[in-house]
Amino acid sequence: MGFFNSAVLGEVYVIGATRNIYLDRLALWLVGLTAGGVALHGFLRILGGLFRRGRSNS
């Protein structure tokens, strides 16, 4: 898979015209890990709230 934008690249710089597959994968991993961390944090906060509510009723 080559550059099909070779005519454009000769005269101007176009952001995103030359993509790097490794940076794309790294970015996807970082987005996924961030979303997973946020979801885990929210889940643990919900569990902690339920645990505290259960202990205060006893």
C-alpha positions in Angstrom: 0.0 0.0 0.0 1.8 3.1 -1.2 1.1 6.8 -1.0 -1.7 7.7 -3.3 -1.3 11.4 -2.3 2.2 11.6 -3.9 1.1 14.5 -6.1 -0.1 16.5 -3.0 3.0 15.6 -0.9 5.3 17.1 -3.4 4.0 20.7 -3.0 2.4 21.0 0.4 2.3 19.3 3.8 -1.1 17.7 4.5 -1.6 16.5 8.1 -2.5 12.9 8.2 -1.5 12.2 4.6 1.3 9.9 5.8 -0.1 7.8 8.5 2.0 5.5 10.8 0.2 2.2 11.7 2.2 1.9 14.9 1.1 5.3 16.2 -2.5 4.5 15.2 -2.4 1.3 17.2 -0.8 3.0 20.2 -3.5 5.7 20.1 -6.2 3.1 20.1 -4.6 1.2 23.0 -4.4 4.4 25.0 -8.0 5.3 24.3 -9.1 1.8 25.2 -7.0 1.8 28.4 -8.4 5.2 29.4 -12.0 4.2 28.8 -11.4 0.9 30.7 -9.8 2.8 33.6 -12.8 5.3 33.8 -15.3 2.4 33.7 -13.4 0.5 36.4 -13.2 3.6 38.6 -17.0 4.2 38.2 -17.7 0.5 39.0 -15.6 0.6 42.1 -17.2 3.8 43.3 -20.7 2.2 42.9 -19.5 -0.9 44.8 -18.0 1.3 47.6 -21.2 3.3 47.9 -23.3 0.2 48.2 -20.9 -1.3 50.7 -21.0 1.9 52.8 -24.8 2.1 52.6 -25.1 -1.5 53.8 -22.7 -1.0 56.7 -24.5 2.2 58.0 -27.9 0.4 58.1 -26.7 -2.3 60.4 
